[in-house]
Amino acid sequence: MNAFDRQVSQTPLIEKTRRFFIDRKGIGFFKAILESYEDVAIFSVLDGKSGLIELIYPRYFETDVLAIVHDMINYDIVIKEAPDDE
């Protein structure tokens, strides 16, 4: 086992879950973009009518995931974080 393998095996894979509301018309596009990043996050539609989605991802991908979410504004897709009680 080399130093890199030891470092990776000691890094906790703590997941984070966040929920967002997204324009319904943009759900498929956002899912395709997110999936193109392979294994960055798990995407689930919780309520298609309201556009409620859930993203589950390792904490070390949080910067990447949030950058993808914020970039959707460039495609006229509005994504807003859902309150914790949703």
N, C-alpha and C positions, 0 to 999 in steps of 0.2 A: 504494500500500500504506500503510495507516494504522498507527499505533503498536501497536494490538491485533494486527493481522495479523503484524507483525514479531515480536511477543512470542510468539505461538502457534507461528509457524514455527521459532522458536529453541528451543522447549521440547522436549526429547528425549522420545520416546514409548517409554520403557523399560518393558517388560512384566515382570510378576511372575507366577510360577506357584506355587500352593499346593495341596496335596492335603489332603483331609479325609475322615474317616469320618462318615457320617450314618446315622441310623436308616433302614432301607430304606423304611419306610412314609412317610417324609417327603421322599423324593427328588423326586417329582413336584411337591409343594407348593413346596419350596424353589426348584426350577427355575422354576416359574411366577412366584414372587415376584421372583426375580433378573431374569427376562426383562422384568418390568413396569418395571424401571428403565432399559431400553433402552441397550444398548451400554456397560454398566458392566463386565461381565465375560463371558467365554466359559465356559460350563458343559459339562463332559463327565463321563459316568459311565464310570469305568475298570473297575470290578468291581461289578456290580449285586448279587451275592450278599453281598458283604462291606460294601457301601455306600460303596466308595471312589470319591470324586469328585475332579475337578480343576477349579480356577478359574484362568483366565488373565486378567489385567487390567492396565491401565496403572497405574503406581505412584501417579499422582496420584489414583486412585480407591480407594486402599487403605483409607483411613478409612471410606469408604462401604461397601465390600465387607465389611469386618470388622464394621461395625455391623449389616449385614443378617445375617451369620452369627450374631452374638451374639443378635440379636433372635429367632432361631428357638426359643430356650428358652421364650419366651412362648407358643409353640404346641406345647409338649411334644416338640419335635424336638431331639435331642441331636446336636451336631456337634463332633467333636474333630479337631484337626490330626493328620495322619498323620506318622509319623516320616519322615525324609528317605530312608530306604532302601526305602520302599514303592513 
